[in-house]
C-alpha cells in the first residue's frame, strides 16, 4: 500500500519525452540524450552548512530562520543518472517512419547517455525540407528480472532543412 498524503495526487508516468530535432540536409549531426531517474524530494528545512557559514545567532546578528514557524516547502525534482549497461541495456534501436532516401539514424550507449548520429544526405530534399517521425529505443535483457528490456528513450519529429548535399 502506498503512503497516504493529504491533498496530493501521485502521478506515475512511463512515457517518452517528445523531441523536435532539426538538422540540415547534407550534414551528419550528433546528439546526446542524458538518461536519469527523476523523483520529487523535499529540500531540508534546516541547512546546517549554511547555518555554520553565516554564524550562530547573537544579539548583533540574530538568526531568524530557526525561530520562524515551520513552513511548508515545495518539492524539487532530483535527477539520478541511470547506469544503462549496469541495468542490462545493450544497444539502441532507431525507428524511422517513411524516411527519405539518404537518411539514416543510429545510436549507442555511453553509461548514462544515449548518443545519436543522424546522417541527412537526401538528394530529393535539396529544394524542400521534410518531417520524419522517429522513435529511439534502449534494448537489452535484465538478468535480475529475467526479462527483455525495451524502453523508449525519446520520440518525435526529425525536421530536415532543405539544402544541397555537396
matplotlib code that plots the C-alpha trace (Angstrom):
import matplotlib.pyplot as plt

x = [0.0, 1.3, 1.7, -1.4, -0.5, -3.1, -4.3, -1.7, -2.2, 0.5, 1.2, 3.2, 4.3, 6.3, 6.2, 8.9, 9.8, 8.7, 11.6, 11.8, 15.2, 16.2, 19.1, 20.4, 20.4, 23.9, 25.2, 26.0, 24.7, 25.4, 23.1, 23.5, 20.5, 21.1, 19.1, 18.1, 15.6, 13.8, 11.7, 10.4, 12.2, 11.6, 14.5, 15.9, 14.3, 17.5, 20.7, 23.5, 26.3, 24.7, 24.0, 27.7, 28.7, 26.6, 27.4, 25.5, 22.8, 24.0, 22.4, 24.1, 23.2, 20.0, 19.3, 15.6, 15.4, 15.4, 12.9, 10.2, 7.2, 7.5, 6.7, 5.5, 8.2, 7.6, 9.3, 12.1, 12.9, 16.2, 17.8, 19.8, 21.9, 20.9, 23.7, 22.3, 24.7, 24.5, 20.7, 21.0, 20.6, 22.9, 22.0, 20.0, 17.3, 16.0, 12.7, 12.0, 8.5, 8.8, 12.4, 13.5, 16.4, 19.7, 18.5, 20.0, 19.9, 21.8, 22.7, 24.9, 25.1, 27.7, 27.0, 24.0, 23.9, 22.4, 24.4, 22.6, 24.1, 21.9, 23.1, 20.9, 22.3, 18.9, 19.2, 15.4, 15.4, 17.8, 14.8, 12.3, 12.6, 10.8, 9.5, 10.1, 8.6, 11.1, 11.5, 14.6, 14.6, 17.1, 17.0, 18.6, 18.0, 17.7, 19.4, 17.8, 14.3, 14.9, 13.1, 13.7, 14.1, 12.8, 12.2, 11.6, 14.4, 12.7, 10.3, 9.1, 9.8, 13.0, 12.9, 15.3, 16.0, 16.4, 19.8, 22.4, 24.3, 27.6]
y = [0.0, 3.4, 6.3, 8.4, 12.0, 14.7, 16.6, 15.2, 13.1, 10.7, 10.5, 7.7, 8.1, 5.8, 7.8, 9.3, 12.9, 14.3, 15.7, 18.0, 17.6, 19.9, 19.0, 20.5, 18.3, 17.4, 17.1, 14.4, 15.5, 14.1, 14.4, 13.3, 12.4, 12.1, 9.4, 9.9, 8.7, 11.7, 11.9, 14.5, 15.3, 17.8, 20.1, 20.2, 22.7, 23.5, 23.7, 23.1, 24.0, 27.4, 28.0, 27.4, 29.6, 32.5, 32.1, 31.4, 33.9, 36.7, 40.0, 41.7, 39.0, 37.2, 34.1, 34.4, 31.3, 28.9, 31.0, 31.2, 28.9, 25.8, 26.5, 24.0, 23.7, 22.6, 19.7, 19.7, 17.1, 15.4, 13.7, 10.5, 9.1, 5.7, 3.2, 1.8, -1.1, -1.9, -2.3, -4.6, -2.2, -3.4, -1.4, 1.4, 0.8, 3.6, 3.5, 6.0, 6.3, 6.7, 8.0, 9.7, 8.2, 9.1, 9.5, 7.2, 7.4, 5.2, 5.3, 3.8, 3.8, 5.6, 4.8, 7.2, 8.9, 7.8, 9.2, 9.6, 10.1, 11.4, 11.4, 13.5, 13.1, 13.3, 14.2, 14.7, 17.3, 19.9, 22.2, 21.4, 20.1, 17.1, 16.0, 12.3, 10.7, 8.7, 6.7, 5.7, 2.6, 1.2, -2.6, -5.4, -8.1, -7.8, -10.7, -9.5, -9.6, -12.4, -10.4, -8.5, -4.7, -2.3, 1.3, 4.4, 7.0, 9.6, 10.0, 12.9, 14.6, 15.0, 18.2, 18.0, 21.6, 21.9, 22.4, 20.9, 17.7, 18.6]
z = [0.0, -0.9, 1.5, 2.0, 1.6, 2.3, -0.7, -3.0, -6.0, -7.1, -10.9, -12.4, -16.0, -18.2, -21.4, -23.5, -23.7, -27.1, -29.2, -32.2, -33.8, -36.7, -39.0, -42.2, -45.3, -46.3, -42.8, -40.2, -36.8, -33.3, -30.3, -26.7, -24.6, -20.8, -19.1, -15.5, -12.9, -11.5, -8.4, -6.1, -2.9, -0.2, 0.5, 4.0, 6.4, 8.3, 6.3, 8.9, 6.4, 5.6, 9.3, 10.1, 7.2, 8.4, 12.1, 15.2, 16.4, 18.6, 19.7, 16.8, 14.3, 15.1, 13.1, 12.4, 10.1, 13.0, 15.0, 12.3, 12.5, 10.2, 6.6, 4.0, 1.4, -2.1, -3.7, -6.2, -8.9, -8.3, -11.3, -10.7, -13.6, -14.9, -15.4, -18.6, -19.1, -15.4, -15.7, -18.7, -21.7, -24.5, -27.6, -29.2, -31.9, -34.1, -35.9, -38.8, -40.3, -44.2, -44.3, -47.5, -49.4, -47.9, -44.3, -41.6, -37.8, -35.3, -31.6, -28.9, -25.1, -23.1, -19.4, -18.7, -22.1, -25.4, -28.3, -31.7, -35.1, -37.9, -41.5, -43.7, -47.3, -49.1, -52.8, -53.0, -50.2, -51.8, -52.7, -49.9, -46.4, -44.8, -41.5, -40.4, -37.3, -35.3, -32.1, -30.2, -28.0, -25.5, -25.6, -23.6, -21.1, -17.3, -15.5, -12.2, -13.6, -16.1, -18.9, -22.1, -21.8, -24.4, -23.3, -25.3, -24.9, -27.0, -29.9, -32.0, -35.3, -37.2, -39.3, -42.3, -43.5, -47.3, -48.7, -51.1, -50.1, -51.6]

ax = plt.figure().add_subplot(projection="3d")
ax.plot(x, y, z, "-o")
ax.set_aspect("equal")
plt.show()
